[in-house]
Amino acid sequence: MTFEIKGLKELQNKLKAIDGQQSVPLTEMLTPSFMASCSSFTSVEELFEASGFEVNNDEAFKAIPDIEWDLFIGNNTSYLNWSEMLKAAGTKWTIDKLGLSS
């Protein structure tokens, strides 16, 4: 009995393309579909706006106290904190990039 596995080379190429550390914009990870699946927000920009914090650049975002941001995320998404949300978004991004999503 033999088995033929199709698409293995394509998967290997996709894995090579995302191998190593990636710098992925939040808007690419926190897509509208991801945001809708875990919150009442339709975009990451809407989430930022609703937070009441200034999030118009990296420095402003980094200045938000972690405890307050985690509390906002915990109260407004299905995740306990920002780290958990980013981890889930990163996993989804990876699955999508590999073409393994259904």
N, C-alpha and C positions, 0 to 999 in steps of 0.2 A: 504494500500500500504506500502511495506517495502523496505528499501534500504540496500544493503550490501556493506560495505566499506572494501576493501581488502588492506592490506599493512600498515594499521594504526599503528600496533604494531612495524613493521619494521621501520617506520618513527620515532616513539617515541624513539626507540633504537638509531637511528642515531642522533637524536636531543640530547640525553643524552651524546653521545660520543663527541659532539662538544660544549656542554654547558660550559659557562664561558669564561674566557679570553684564547685565543689560541696564541701560539707562532709558527707561520708558516714561514718556510724559504721562502725567496723571489722567489727562483727558483720553489717552489711548487705553489705559487700564480701566479707568472708571467710566466705562461707556454708558450711554443712555440705557441700554438693556440691563447692564449690571446694576446701575443705580435703581432702576425700576424694580429689580428683583429683591432688593434689600431695603428699600426706603420708599417714601412718597415723593421723592425728587426725581426729575426727569433728566438731570445732568449734574455733573460735579460742580459746575458754576452755580446752579441753583442751590445746591447744598451749602457752598461757601457763602452765598448771599444770605441764606436763612440763618446761618450761624451767628451773624451779628459781629463777627470778627473781620478785621481787615485782612484780605487774602489776595491782594493784587500783585504780589511778587514773592519770591522765595524768602526774602528777609522778613517780611511781614508775617508770612505763614510760620516761620521758625520762631517768631516772637510770641506766638500764642502759647500760653501755659499748657503743657501736656495734659495736666489733670482736667482743665476746663474743656479742652478739645475732646478728650476721651469721654467725658461726661456728655458732651453734645452728641458725639457719634453713638454712644450707648443709648441715649434717649431718642434718637431720630433714625436709627437704622436697626437692622436685625443683628448687628455685631456689638460685642461688648466694648470694643475700643478701636482706635485708629489702626493699630498694628494688626489686629485680627482682620479688619476690613481690607487692608492692603495685601495681606497674605492671601486672602481669598481672591481678590482681584488679580493678583499675580499668577495664581494657579489657573484661573479662568483664561487669562491672557496667554499663558503657555499652552494650554489645551487648544485654544483657538488657533494659535500660530502653527501648531503641529497638525492641524486639521483633524483633531480627534473629537471635536464637539459634535453633538448630534443635531 
